[in-house]
Amino acid sequence: MTYKQLEELKKDIYLLKVKTIEKNKAKTIKNRETIESIIQYQTQRIIDNYQLLKYHLGIKEESHITKFFIQDVEDIIQKIENKNTNDN
């Protein structure tokens, strides 16, 4: 993953965290369901766009629990950053 892709992934994860907070603050069931749908779409897009299955084979199974998905992606980011630091 390139540096630019890594930075974009960080932004996407941040936006996913924001949506999760919005969902928790939503007052109606309809709003929560709408936001949950957006979260599911963003999660799938992140998995596909950044080819996260290359880094964590079980990420798709855990993606339905947003908190665990975010933790897994943050671990992937950390590993890539550590690898890039060690390579330089």
HTML snippet that shows the backbone in 3Dmol.js (N, CA, C, O; Angstrom):
<script src="https://3Dmol.org/build/3Dmol-min.js"></script>
<div id="view" style="width:600px;height:400px;position:relative"></div>
<script>
const pdb = `
ATOM      1  N   MET A   1       0.859  -1.169   0.000  1.00  0.00           N
ATOM      2  CA  MET A   1       0.000   0.000   0.000  1.00  0.00           C
ATOM      3  C   MET A   1       0.905   1.232   0.000  1.00  0.00           C
ATOM      4  O   MET A   1       1.861   1.311   0.772  1.00  0.00           O
ATOM      5  N   THR A   2       0.600   2.175  -0.858  1.00  0.00           N
ATOM      6  CA  THR A   2       1.407   3.394  -0.943  1.00  0.00           C
ATOM      7  C   THR A   2       1.099   4.326   0.224  1.00  0.00           C
ATOM      8  O   THR A   2       0.100   4.160   0.925  1.00  0.00           O
ATOM      9  N   TYR A   3       1.969   5.300   0.416  1.00  0.00           N
ATOM     10  CA  TYR A   3       1.774   6.285   1.478  1.00  0.00           C
ATOM     11  C   TYR A   3       0.451   7.022   1.277  1.00  0.00           C
ATOM     12  O   TYR A   3      -0.292   7.249   2.232  1.00  0.00           O
ATOM     13  N   LYS A   4       0.164   7.393   0.028  1.00  0.00           N
ATOM     14  CA  LYS A   4      -1.075   8.119  -0.271  1.00  0.00           C
ATOM     15  C   LYS A   4      -2.300   7.256   0.061  1.00  0.00           C
ATOM     16  O   LYS A   4      -3.263   7.747   0.650  1.00  0.00           O
ATOM     17  N   GLN A   5      -2.263   5.991  -0.312  1.00  0.00           N
ATOM     18  CA  GLN A   5      -3.371   5.085  -0.005  1.00  0.00           C
ATOM     19  C   GLN A   5      -3.546   4.930   1.503  1.00  0.00           C
ATOM     20  O   GLN A   5      -4.668   4.879   2.007  1.00  0.00           O
ATOM     21  N   LEU A   6      -2.433   4.857   2.209  1.00  0.00           N
ATOM     22  CA  LEU A   6      -2.481   4.721   3.662  1.00  0.00           C
ATOM     23  C   LEU A   6      -3.136   5.940   4.302  1.00  0.00           C
ATOM     24  O   LEU A   6      -3.934   5.807   5.229  1.00  0.00           O
ATOM     25  N   GLU A   7      -2.800   7.115   3.811  1.00  0.00           N
ATOM     26  CA  GLU A   7      -3.408   8.346   4.331  1.00  0.00           C
ATOM     27  C   GLU A   7      -4.903   8.396   4.014  1.00  0.00           C
ATOM     28  O   GLU A   7      -5.701   8.824   4.848  1.00  0.00           O
ATOM     29  N   GLU A   8      -5.280   7.965   2.824  1.00  0.00           N
ATOM     30  CA  GLU A   8      -6.700   7.917   2.455  1.00  0.00           C
ATOM     31  C   GLU A   8      -7.456   6.918   3.334  1.00  0.00           C
ATOM     32  O   GLU A   8      -8.591   7.170   3.739  1.00  0.00           O
ATOM     33  N   LEU A   9      -6.819   5.790   3.621  1.00  0.00           N
ATOM     34  CA  LEU A   9      -7.433   4.790   4.494  1.00  0.00           C
ATOM     35  C   LEU A   9      -7.659   5.370   5.888  1.00  0.00           C
ATOM     36  O   LEU A   9      -8.704   5.136   6.494  1.00  0.00           O
ATOM     37  N   LYS A  10      -6.701   6.111   6.390  1.00  0.00           N
ATOM     38  CA  LYS A  10      -6.850   6.752   7.705  1.00  0.00           C
ATOM     39  C   LYS A  10      -8.042   7.711   7.702  1.00  0.00           C
ATOM     40  O   LYS A  10      -8.815   7.752   8.659  1.00  0.00           O
ATOM     41  N   LYS A  11      -8.183   8.476   6.624  1.00  0.00           N
ATOM     42  CA  LYS A  11      -9.314   9.408   6.515  1.00  0.00           C
ATOM     43  C   LYS A  11     -10.640   8.650   6.480  1.00  0.00           C
ATOM     44  O   LYS A  11     -11.607   9.039   7.135  1.00  0.00           O
ATOM     45  N   ASP A  12     -10.672   7.568   5.710  1.00  0.00           N
ATOM     46  CA  ASP A  12     -11.902   6.777   5.610  1.00  0.00           C
ATOM     47  C   ASP A  12     -12.282   6.156   6.953  1.00  0.00           C
ATOM     48  O   ASP A  12     -13.462   6.100   7.300  1.00  0.00           O
ATOM     49  N   ILE A  13     -11.297   5.696   7.701  1.00  0.00           N
ATOM     50  CA  ILE A  13     -11.575   5.124   9.025  1.00  0.00           C
ATOM     51  C   ILE A  13     -12.074   6.209   9.969  1.00  0.00           C
ATOM     52  O   ILE A  13     -12.976   5.972  10.772  1.00  0.00           O
ATOM     53  N   TYR A  14     -11.490   7.392   9.875  1.00  0.00           N
ATOM     54  CA  TYR A  14     -11.955   8.506  10.703  1.00  0.00           C
ATOM     55  C   TYR A  14     -13.427   8.814  10.400  1.00  0.00           C
ATOM     56  O   TYR A  14     -14.230   9.002  11.314  1.00  0.00           O
ATOM     57  N   LEU A  15     -13.770   8.863   9.109  1.00  0.00           N
ATOM     58  CA  LEU A  15     -15.159   9.132   8.720  1.00  0.00           C
ATOM     59  C   LEU A  15     -16.098   8.027   9.202  1.00  0.00           C
ATOM     60  O   LEU A  15     -17.246   8.292   9.560  1.00  0.00           O
ATOM     61  N   LEU A  16     -15.609   6.802   9.209  1.00  0.00           N
ATOM     62  CA  LEU A  16     -16.407   5.686   9.715  1.00  0.00           C
ATOM     63  C   LEU A  16     -16.653   5.844  11.220  1.00  0.00           C
ATOM     64  O   LEU A  16     -17.744   5.547  11.707  1.00  0.00           O
ATOM     65  N   LYS A  17     -15.653   6.304  11.941  1.00  0.00           N
ATOM     66  CA  LYS A  17     -15.818   6.568  13.381  1.00  0.00           C
ATOM     67  C   LYS A  17     -16.867   7.658  13.608  1.00  0.00           C
ATOM     68  O   LYS A  17     -17.697   7.556  14.512  1.00  0.00           O
ATOM     69  N   VAL A  18     -16.820   8.697  12.781  1.00  0.00           N
ATOM     70  CA  VAL A  18     -17.788   9.792  12.899  1.00  0.00           C
ATOM     71  C   VAL A  18     -19.204   9.267  12.661  1.00  0.00           C
ATOM     72  O   VAL A  18     -20.128   9.606  13.400  1.00  0.00           O
ATOM     73  N   LYS A  19     -19.370   8.448  11.638  1.00  0.00           N
ATOM     74  CA  LYS A  19     -20.695   7.881  11.346  1.00  0.00           C
ATOM     75  C   LYS A  19     -21.181   7.009  12.503  1.00  0.00           C
ATOM     76  O   LYS A  19     -22.372   6.996  12.812  1.00  0.00           O
ATOM     77  N   THR A  20     -20.271   6.286  13.137  1.00  0.00           N
ATOM     78  CA  THR A  20     -20.639   5.450  14.275  1.00  0.00           C
ATOM     79  C   THR A  20     -21.155   6.307  15.422  1.00  0.00           C
ATOM     80  O   THR A  20     -22.138   5.956  16.075  1.00  0.00           O
ATOM     81  N   ILE A  21     -20.495   7.422  15.662  1.00  0.00           N
ATOM     82  CA  ILE A  21     -20.940   8.347  16.708  1.00  0.00           C
ATOM     83  C   ILE A  21     -22.309   8.920  16.348  1.00  0.00           C
ATOM     84  O   ILE A  21     -23.192   9.020  17.200  1.00  0.00           O
ATOM     85  N   GLU A  22     -22.478   9.296  15.077  1.00  0.00           N
ATOM     86  CA  GLU A  22     -23.775   9.815  14.625  1.00  0.00           C
ATOM     87  C   GLU A  22     -24.879   8.782  14.854  1.00  0.00           C
ATOM     88  O   GLU A  22     -25.977   9.120  15.295  1.00  0.00           O
ATOM     89  N   LYS A  23     -24.576   7.529  14.549  1.00  0.00           N
ATOM     90  CA  LYS A  23     -25.571   6.468  14.728  1.00  0.00           C
ATOM     91  C   LYS A  23     -25.966   6.348  16.197  1.00  0.00           C
ATOM     92  O   LYS A  23     -27.144   6.192  16.521  1.00  0.00           O
ATOM     93  N   ASN A  24     -24.979   6.421  17.075  1.00  0.00           N
ATOM     94  CA  ASN A  24     -25.264   6.305  18.509  1.00  0.00           C
ATOM     95  C   ASN A  24     -26.081   7.480  19.028  1.00  0.00           C
ATOM     96  O   ASN A  24     -26.799   7.343  20.018  1.00  0.00           O
ATOM     97  N   LYS A  25     -25.979   8.634  18.372  1.00  0.00           N
ATOM     98  CA  LYS A  25     -26.716   9.818  18.802  1.00  0.00           C
ATOM     99  C   LYS A  25     -28.063   9.969  18.101  1.00  0.00           C
ATOM    100  O   LYS A  25     -28.868  10.824  18.473  1.00  0.00           O
ATOM    101  N   ALA A  26     -28.308   9.145  17.092  1.00  0.00           N
ATOM    102  CA  ALA A  26     -29.558   9.251  16.332  1.00  0.00           C
ATOM    103  C   ALA A  26     -30.752   9.015  17.247  1.00  0.00           C
ATOM    104  O   ALA A  26     -30.737   8.132  18.105  1.00  0.00           O
ATOM    105  N   LYS A  27     -31.774   9.817  17.046  1.00  0.00           N
ATOM    106  CA  LYS A  27     -32.937   9.777  17.937  1.00  0.00           C
ATOM    107  C   LYS A  27     -34.016   8.802  17.472  1.00  0.00           C
ATOM    108  O   LYS A  27     -34.770   8.275  18.291  1.00  0.00           O
ATOM    109  N   THR A  28     -34.094   8.561  16.174  1.00  0.00           N
ATOM    110  CA  THR A  28     -35.147   7.673  15.680  1.00  0.00           C
ATOM    111  C   THR A  28     -34.540   6.391  15.116  1.00  0.00           C
ATOM    112  O   THR A  28     -33.381   6.351  14.706  1.00  0.00           O
ATOM    113  N   ILE A  29     -35.352   5.364  15.111  1.00  0.00           N
ATOM    114  CA  ILE A  29     -34.911   4.081  14.561  1.00  0.00           C
ATOM    115  C   ILE A  29     -34.588   4.230  13.082  1.00  0.00           C
ATOM    116  O   ILE A  29     -33.615   3.656  12.594  1.00  0.00           O
ATOM    117  N   LYS A  30     -35.402   4.999  12.371  1.00  0.00           N
ATOM    118  CA  LYS A  30     -35.176   5.196  10.937  1.00  0.00           C
ATOM    119  C   LYS A  30     -33.815   5.843  10.693  1.00  0.00           C
ATOM    120  O   LYS A  30     -33.080   5.421   9.800  1.00  0.00           O
ATOM    121  N   ASN A  31     -33.475   6.858  11.476  1.00  0.00           N
ATOM    122  CA  ASN A  31     -32.173   7.512  11.318  1.00  0.00           C
ATOM    123  C   ASN A  31     -31.035   6.537  11.609  1.00  0.00           C
ATOM    124  O   ASN A  31     -30.041   6.504  10.885  1.00  0.00           O
ATOM    125  N   ARG A  32     -31.184   5.741  12.673  1.00  0.00           N
ATOM    126  CA  ARG A  32     -30.151   4.757  13.015  1.00  0.00           C
ATOM    127  C   ARG A  32     -29.973   3.747  11.893  1.00  0.00           C
ATOM    128  O   ARG A  32     -28.847   3.390  11.544  1.00  0.00           O
ATOM    129  N   GLU A  33     -31.079   3.289  11.332  1.00  0.00           N
ATOM    130  CA  GLU A  33     -31.008   2.305  10.247  1.00  0.00           C
ATOM    131  C   GLU A  33     -30.373   2.901   8.999  1.00  0.00           C
ATOM    132  O   GLU A  33     -29.607   2.230   8.307  1.00  0.00           O
ATOM    133  N   THR A  34     -30.688   4.148   8.713  1.00  0.00           N
ATOM    134  CA  THR A  34     -30.091   4.824   7.559  1.00  0.00           C
ATOM    135  C   THR A  34     -28.587   4.954   7.735  1.00  0.00           C
ATOM    136  O   THR A  34     -27.820   4.660   6.818  1.00  0.00           O
ATOM    137  N   ILE A  35     -28.173   5.390   8.903  1.00  0.00           N
ATOM    138  CA  ILE A  35     -26.743   5.553   9.172  1.00  0.00           C
ATOM    139  C   ILE A  35     -26.048   4.195   9.169  1.00  0.00           C
ATOM    140  O   ILE A  35     -24.930   4.077   8.667  1.00  0.00           O
ATOM    141  N   GLU A  36     -26.689   3.176   9.717  1.00  0.00           N
ATOM    142  CA  GLU A  36     -26.113   1.826   9.712  1.00  0.00           C
ATOM    143  C   GLU A  36     -25.911   1.339   8.284  1.00  0.00           C
ATOM    144  O   GLU A  36     -24.908   0.690   7.987  1.00  0.00           O
ATOM    145  N   SER A  37     -26.844   1.643   7.408  1.00  0.00           N
ATOM    146  CA  SER A  37     -26.710   1.273   6.001  1.00  0.00           C
ATOM    147  C   SER A  37     -25.502   1.961   5.370  1.00  0.00           C
ATOM    148  O   SER A  37     -24.755   1.344   4.611  1.00  0.00           O
ATOM    149  N   ILE A  38     -25.316   3.229   5.685  1.00  0.00           N
ATOM    150  CA  ILE A  38     -24.159   3.979   5.182  1.00  0.00           C
ATOM    151  C   ILE A  38     -22.870   3.366   5.720  1.00  0.00           C
ATOM    152  O   ILE A  38     -21.897   3.216   4.980  1.00  0.00           O
ATOM    153  N   ILE A  39     -22.859   3.014   6.997  1.00  0.00           N
ATOM    154  CA  ILE A  39     -21.677   2.406   7.617  1.00  0.00           C
ATOM    155  C   ILE A  39     -21.339   1.085   6.929  1.00  0.00           C
ATOM    156  O   ILE A  39     -20.173   0.820   6.637  1.00  0.00           O
ATOM    157  N   GLN A  40     -22.342   0.262   6.672  1.00  0.00           N
ATOM    158  CA  GLN A  40     -22.104  -1.019   6.002  1.00  0.00           C
ATOM    159  C   GLN A  40     -21.544  -0.812   4.601  1.00  0.00           C
ATOM    160  O   GLN A  40     -20.633  -1.526   4.182  1.00  0.00           O
ATOM    161  N   TYR A  41     -22.085   0.159   3.879  1.00  0.00           N
ATOM    162  CA  TYR A  41     -21.583   0.465   2.540  1.00  0.00           C
ATOM    163  C   TYR A  41     -20.130   0.935   2.608  1.00  0.00           C
ATOM    164  O   TYR A  41     -19.289   0.467   1.842  1.00  0.00           O
ATOM    165  N   GLN A  42     -19.836   1.861   3.526  1.00  0.00           N
ATOM    166  CA  GLN A  42     -18.474   2.382   3.652  1.00  0.00           C
ATOM    167  C   GLN A  42     -17.497   1.278   4.046  1.00  0.00           C
ATOM    168  O   GLN A  42     -16.373   1.224   3.545  1.00  0.00           O
ATOM    169  N   THR A  43     -17.931   0.407   4.941  1.00  0.00           N
ATOM    170  CA  THR A  43     -17.081  -0.702   5.378  1.00  0.00           C
ATOM    171  C   THR A  43     -16.719  -1.590   4.198  1.00  0.00           C
ATOM    172  O   THR A  43     -15.552  -1.936   4.017  1.00  0.00           O
ATOM    173  N   GLN A  44     -17.699  -1.957   3.402  1.00  0.00           N
ATOM    174  CA  GLN A  44     -17.443  -2.805   2.236  1.00  0.00           C
ATOM    175  C   GLN A  44     -16.543  -2.092   1.230  1.00  0.00           C
ATOM    176  O   GLN A  44     -15.648  -2.704   0.647  1.00  0.00           O
ATOM    177  N   ARG A  45     -16.783  -0.809   1.032  1.00  0.00           N
ATOM    178  CA  ARG A  45     -15.966  -0.024   0.109  1.00  0.00           C
ATOM    179  C   ARG A  45     -14.510   0.023   0.575  1.00  0.00           C
ATOM    180  O   ARG A  45     -13.592  -0.097  -0.236  1.00  0.00           O
ATOM    181  N   ILE A  46     -14.305   0.197   1.866  1.00  0.00           N
ATOM    182  CA  ILE A  46     -12.949   0.237   2.421  1.00  0.00           C
ATOM    183  C   ILE A  46     -12.252  -1.108   2.201  1.00  0.00           C
ATOM    184  O   ILE A  46     -11.095  -1.150   1.784  1.00  0.00           O
ATOM    185  N   ILE A  47     -12.956  -2.200   2.481  1.00  0.00           N
ATOM    186  CA  ILE A  47     -12.367  -3.534   2.290  1.00  0.00           C
ATOM    187  C   ILE A  47     -11.948  -3.723   0.845  1.00  0.00           C
ATOM    188  O   ILE A  47     -10.848  -4.204   0.574  1.00  0.00           O
ATOM    189  N   ASP A  48     -12.819  -3.348  -0.089  1.00  0.00           N
ATOM    190  CA  ASP A  48     -12.537  -3.547  -1.511  1.00  0.00           C
ATOM    191  C   ASP A  48     -11.478  -2.584  -2.042  1.00  0.00           C
ATOM    192  O   ASP A  48     -10.538  -3.009  -2.713  1.00  0.00           O
ATOM    193  N   ASN A  49     -11.619  -1.299  -1.749  1.00  0.00           N
ATOM    194  CA  ASN A  49     -10.708  -0.295  -2.309  1.00  0.00           C
ATOM    195  C   ASN A  49      -9.269  -0.466  -1.849  1.00  0.00           C
ATOM    196  O   ASN A  49      -8.335  -0.225  -2.615  1.00  0.00           O
ATOM    197  N   TYR A  50      -9.088  -0.879  -0.603  1.00  0.00           N
ATOM    198  CA  TYR A  50      -7.740  -0.992  -0.052  1.00  0.00           C
ATOM    199  C   TYR A  50      -7.261  -2.436   0.012  1.00  0.00           C
ATOM    200  O   TYR A  50      -6.209  -2.719   0.585  1.00  0.00           O
ATOM    201  N   GLN A  51      -8.024  -3.342  -0.572  1.00  0.00           N
ATOM    202  CA  GLN A  51      -7.669  -4.757  -0.633  1.00  0.00           C
ATOM    203  C   GLN A  51      -7.230  -5.276   0.732  1.00  0.00           C
ATOM    204  O   GLN A  51      -6.163  -5.875   0.868  1.00  0.00           O
ATOM    205  N   LEU A  52      -8.058  -5.041   1.730  1.00  0.00           N
ATOM    206  CA  LEU A  52      -7.694  -5.387   3.105  1.00  0.00           C
ATOM    207  C   LEU A  52      -7.638  -6.887   3.353  1.00  0.00           C
ATOM    208  O   LEU A  52      -7.045  -7.329   4.337  1.00  0.00           O
ATOM    209  N   LEU A  53      -8.248  -7.674   2.471  1.00  0.00           N
ATOM    210  CA  LEU A  53      -8.167  -9.125   2.631  1.00  0.00           C
ATOM    211  C   LEU A  53      -6.730  -9.624   2.475  1.00  0.00           C
ATOM    212  O   LEU A  53      -6.394 -10.702   2.967  1.00  0.00           O
ATOM    213  N   LYS A  54      -5.884  -8.853   1.796  1.00  0.00           N
ATOM    214  CA  LYS A  54      -4.466  -9.213   1.676  1.00  0.00           C
ATOM    215  C   LYS A  54      -3.770  -9.141   3.033  1.00  0.00           C
ATOM    216  O   LYS A  54      -2.790  -9.847   3.271  1.00  0.00           O
ATOM    217  N   TYR A  55      -4.273  -8.300   3.906  1.00  0.00           N
ATOM    218  CA  TYR A  55      -3.623  -8.056   5.188  1.00  0.00           C
ATOM    219  C   TYR A  55      -4.285  -8.804   6.342  1.00  0.00           C
ATOM    220  O   TYR A  55      -3.642  -9.078   7.355  1.00  0.00           O
ATOM    221  N   HIS A  56      -5.567  -9.135   6.192  1.00  0.00           N
ATOM    222  CA  HIS A  56      -6.316  -9.783   7.275  1.00  0.00           C
ATOM    223  C   HIS A  56      -7.459 -10.572   6.640  1.00  0.00           C
ATOM    224  O   HIS A  56      -8.469 -10.000   6.230  1.00  0.00           O
ATOM    225  N   LEU A  57      -7.291 -11.880   6.564  1.00  0.00           N
ATOM    226  CA  LEU A  57      -8.282 -12.711   5.870  1.00  0.00           C
ATOM    227  C   LEU A  57      -9.648 -12.717   6.547  1.00  0.00           C
ATOM    228  O   LEU A  57     -10.662 -12.901   5.873  1.00  0.00           O
ATOM    229  N   GLY A  58      -9.698 -12.522   7.849  1.00  0.00           N
ATOM    230  CA  GLY A  58     -10.967 -12.586   8.559  1.00  0.00           C
ATOM    231  C   GLY A  58     -11.682 -11.260   8.694  1.00  0.00           C
ATOM    232  O   GLY A  58     -12.695 -11.169   9.386  1.00  0.00           O
ATOM    233  N   ILE A  59     -11.169 -10.233   8.042  1.00  0.00           N
ATOM    234  CA  ILE A  59     -11.731  -8.890   8.238  1.00  0.00           C
ATOM    235  C   ILE A  59     -13.167  -8.785   7.737  1.00  0.00           C
ATOM    236  O   ILE A  59     -13.966  -8.034   8.296  1.00  0.00           O
ATOM    237  N   LYS A  60     -13.494  -9.522   6.703  1.00  0.00           N
ATOM    238  CA  LYS A  60     -14.849  -9.445   6.149  1.00  0.00           C
ATOM    239  C   LYS A  60     -15.871 -10.031   7.129  1.00  0.00           C
ATOM    240  O   LYS A  60     -16.981  -9.514   7.254  1.00  0.00           O
ATOM    241  N   GLU A  61     -15.495 -11.109   7.821  1.00  0.00           N
ATOM    242  CA  GLU A  61     -16.403 -11.728   8.783  1.00  0.00           C
ATOM    243  C   GLU A  61     -16.651 -10.813   9.977  1.00  0.00           C
ATOM    244  O   GLU A  61     -17.741 -10.817  10.549  1.00  0.00           O
ATOM    245  N   GLU A  62     -15.642 -10.031  10.352  1.00  0.00           N
ATOM    246  CA  GLU A  62     -15.767  -9.149  11.507  1.00  0.00           C
ATOM    247  C   GLU A  62     -16.327  -7.777  11.140  1.00  0.00           C
ATOM    248  O   GLU A  62     -16.582  -6.956  12.021  1.00  0.00           O
ATOM    249  N   SER A  63     -16.515  -7.528   9.869  1.00  0.00           N
ATOM    250  CA  SER A  63     -16.898  -6.183   9.431  1.00  0.00           C
ATOM    251  C   SER A  63     -18.304  -5.782   9.873  1.00  0.00           C
ATOM    252  O   SER A  63     -18.624  -4.593   9.878  1.00  0.00           O
ATOM    253  N   HIS A  64     -19.148  -6.742  10.241  1.00  0.00           N
ATOM    254  CA  HIS A  64     -20.510  -6.386  10.673  1.00  0.00           C
ATOM    255  C   HIS A  64     -20.519  -5.742  12.059  1.00  0.00           C
ATOM    256  O   HIS A  64     -21.516  -5.136  12.451  1.00  0.00           O
ATOM    257  N   ILE A  65     -19.422  -5.867  12.800  1.00  0.00           N
ATOM    258  CA  ILE A  65     -19.291  -5.177  14.086  1.00  0.00           C
ATOM    259  C   ILE A  65     -18.291  -4.046  13.875  1.00  0.00           C
ATOM    260  O   ILE A  65     -17.080  -4.269  13.854  1.00  0.00           O
ATOM    261  N   THR A  66     -18.804  -2.849  13.721  1.00  0.00           N
ATOM    262  CA  THR A  66     -17.998  -1.703  13.306  1.00  0.00           C
ATOM    263  C   THR A  66     -16.813  -1.467  14.227  1.00  0.00           C
ATOM    264  O   THR A  66     -15.714  -1.177  13.756  1.00  0.00           O
ATOM    265  N   LYS A  67     -17.019  -1.587  15.520  1.00  0.00           N
ATOM    266  CA  LYS A  67     -15.940  -1.343  16.482  1.00  0.00           C
ATOM    267  C   LYS A  67     -14.760  -2.285  16.225  1.00  0.00           C
ATOM    268  O   LYS A  67     -13.609  -1.850  16.227  1.00  0.00           O
ATOM    269  N   PHE A  68     -15.043  -3.573  16.004  1.00  0.00           N
ATOM    270  CA  PHE A  68     -13.981  -4.543  15.745  1.00  0.00           C
ATOM    271  C   PHE A  68     -13.332  -4.287  14.392  1.00  0.00           C
ATOM    272  O   PHE A  68     -12.117  -4.424  14.244  1.00  0.00           O
ATOM    273  N   PHE A  69     -14.137  -3.917  13.413  1.00  0.00           N
ATOM    274  CA  PHE A  69     -13.600  -3.616  12.086  1.00  0.00           C
ATOM    275  C   PHE A  69     -12.614  -2.459  12.163  1.00  0.00           C
ATOM    276  O   PHE A  69     -11.524  -2.532  11.597  1.00  0.00           O
ATOM    277  N   ILE A  70     -12.991  -1.401  12.854  1.00  0.00           N
ATOM    278  CA  ILE A  70     -12.114  -0.234  12.989  1.00  0.00           C
ATOM    279  C   ILE A  70     -10.817  -0.628  13.685  1.00  0.00           C
ATOM    280  O   ILE A  70      -9.739  -0.208  13.265  1.00  0.00           O
ATOM    281  N   GLN A  71     -10.908  -1.430  14.741  1.00  0.00           N
ATOM    282  CA  GLN A  71      -9.706  -1.881  15.441  1.00  0.00           C
ATOM    283  C   GLN A  71      -8.806  -2.690  14.516  1.00  0.00           C
ATOM    284  O   GLN A  71      -7.588  -2.509  14.517  1.00  0.00           O
ATOM    285  N   ASP A  72      -9.399  -3.581  13.730  1.00  0.00           N
ATOM    286  CA  ASP A  72      -8.616  -4.397  12.803  1.00  0.00           C
ATOM    287  C   ASP A  72      -7.910  -3.533  11.765  1.00  0.00           C
ATOM    288  O   ASP A  72      -6.737  -3.753  11.462  1.00  0.00           O
ATOM    289  N   VAL A  73      -8.621  -2.557  11.226  1.00  0.00           N
ATOM    290  CA  VAL A  73      -8.018  -1.687  10.210  1.00  0.00           C
ATOM    291  C   VAL A  73      -6.913  -0.835  10.832  1.00  0.00           C
ATOM    292  O   VAL A  73      -5.871  -0.625  10.211  1.00  0.00           O
ATOM    293  N   GLU A  74      -7.129  -0.350  12.040  1.00  0.00           N
ATOM    294  CA  GLU A  74      -6.077   0.424  12.711  1.00  0.00           C
ATOM    295  C   GLU A  74      -4.845  -0.437  12.963  1.00  0.00           C
ATOM    296  O   GLU A  74      -3.721   0.056  12.878  1.00  0.00           O
ATOM    297  N   ASP A  75      -5.043  -1.720  13.275  1.00  0.00           N
ATOM    298  CA  ASP A  75      -3.911  -2.642  13.426  1.00  0.00           C
ATOM    299  C   ASP A  75      -3.170  -2.816  12.103  1.00  0.00           C
ATOM    300  O   ASP A  75      -1.939  -2.833  12.070  1.00  0.00           O
ATOM    301  N   ILE A  76      -3.925  -2.945  11.016  1.00  0.00           N
ATOM    302  CA  ILE A  76      -3.311  -3.074   9.690  1.00  0.00           C
ATOM    303  C   ILE A  76      -2.488  -1.827   9.377  1.00  0.00           C
ATOM    304  O   ILE A  76      -1.351  -1.929   8.915  1.00  0.00           O
ATOM    305  N   ILE A  77      -3.058  -0.659   9.626  1.00  0.00           N
ATOM    306  CA  ILE A  77      -2.352   0.603   9.375  1.00  0.00           C
ATOM    307  C   ILE A  77      -1.055   0.638  10.174  1.00  0.00           C
ATOM    308  O   ILE A  77      -0.004   0.999   9.644  1.00  0.00           O
ATOM    309  N   GLN A  78      -1.129   0.265  11.444  1.00  0.00           N
ATOM    310  CA  GLN A  78       0.052   0.276  12.307  1.00  0.00           C
ATOM    311  C   GLN A  78       1.129  -0.669  11.780  1.00  0.00           C
ATOM    312  O   GLN A  78       2.308  -0.316  11.756  1.00  0.00           O
ATOM    313  N   LYS A  79       0.728  -1.863  11.360  1.00  0.00           N
ATOM    314  CA  LYS A  79       1.689  -2.838  10.831  1.00  0.00           C
ATOM    315  C   LYS A  79       2.356  -2.314   9.564  1.00  0.00           C
ATOM    316  O   LYS A  79       3.567  -2.457   9.392  1.00  0.00           O
ATOM    317  N   ILE A  80       1.575  -1.712   8.684  1.00  0.00           N
ATOM    318  CA  ILE A  80       2.138  -1.174   7.444  1.00  0.00           C
ATOM    319  C   ILE A  80       3.096  -0.034   7.752  1.00  0.00           C
ATOM    320  O   ILE A  80       4.174   0.045   7.163  1.00  0.00           O
ATOM    321  N   GLU A  81       2.715   0.849   8.668  1.00  0.00           N
ATOM    322  CA  GLU A  81       3.596   1.961   9.035  1.00  0.00           C
ATOM    323  C   GLU A  81       4.886   1.446   9.664  1.00  0.00           C
ATOM    324  O   GLU A  81       5.966   1.961   9.371  1.00  0.00           O
ATOM    325  N   ASN A  82       4.784   0.439  10.522  1.00  0.00           N
ATOM    326  CA  ASN A  82       5.984  -0.141  11.129  1.00  0.00           C
ATOM    327  C   ASN A  82       6.878  -0.780  10.081  1.00  0.00           C
ATOM    328  O   ASN A  82       8.100  -0.640  10.130  1.00  0.00           O
ATOM    329  N   LYS A  83       6.267  -1.485   9.129  1.00  0.00           N
ATOM    330  CA  LYS A  83       7.038  -2.123   8.061  1.00  0.00           C
ATOM    331  C   LYS A  83       7.743  -1.067   7.219  1.00  0.00           C
ATOM    332  O   LYS A  83       8.916  -1.221   6.878  1.00  0.00           O
ATOM    333  N   ASN A  84       7.027   0.006   6.883  1.00  0.00           N
ATOM    334  CA  ASN A  84       7.627   1.073   6.084  1.00  0.00           C
ATOM    335  C   ASN A  84       8.762   1.755   6.836  1.00  0.00           C
ATOM    336  O   ASN A  84       9.762   2.139   6.229  1.00  0.00           O
ATOM    337  N   THR A  85       8.622   1.909   8.144  1.00  0.00           N
ATOM    338  CA  THR A  85       9.673   2.515   8.960  1.00  0.00           C
ATOM    339  C   THR A  85      10.901   1.615   8.985  1.00  0.00           C
ATOM    340  O   THR A  85      12.029   2.098   8.883  1.00  0.00           O
ATOM    341  N   ASN A  86      10.687   0.313   9.119  1.00  0.00           N
ATOM    342  CA  ASN A  86      11.802  -0.631   9.160  1.00  0.00           C
ATOM    343  C   ASN A  86      12.491  -0.761   7.809  1.00  0.00           C
ATOM    344  O   ASN A  86      13.691  -1.025   7.746  1.00  0.00           O
ATOM    345  N   ASP A  87      11.737  -0.576   6.726  1.00  0.00           N
ATOM    346  CA  ASP A  87      12.317  -0.667   5.386  1.00  0.00           C
ATOM    347  C   ASP A  87      13.207   0.524   5.070  1.00  0.00           C
ATOM    348  O   ASP A  87      14.130   0.420   4.262  1.00  0.00           O
ATOM    349  N   ASN A  88      12.929   1.660   5.709  1.00  0.00           N
ATOM    350  CA  ASN A  88      13.718   2.871   5.429  1.00  0.00           C
ATOM    351  C   ASN A  88      14.900   2.885   6.297  1.00  0.00           C
ATOM    352  O   ASN A  88      15.705   3.814   6.230  1.00  0.00           O
TER     353      ASN A  88
END
`;
const viewer = $3Dmol.createViewer("view");
viewer.addModel(pdb, "pdb");
viewer.setStyle({}, {cartoon: {color: "spectrum"}});
viewer.zoomTo();
viewer.render();
</script>
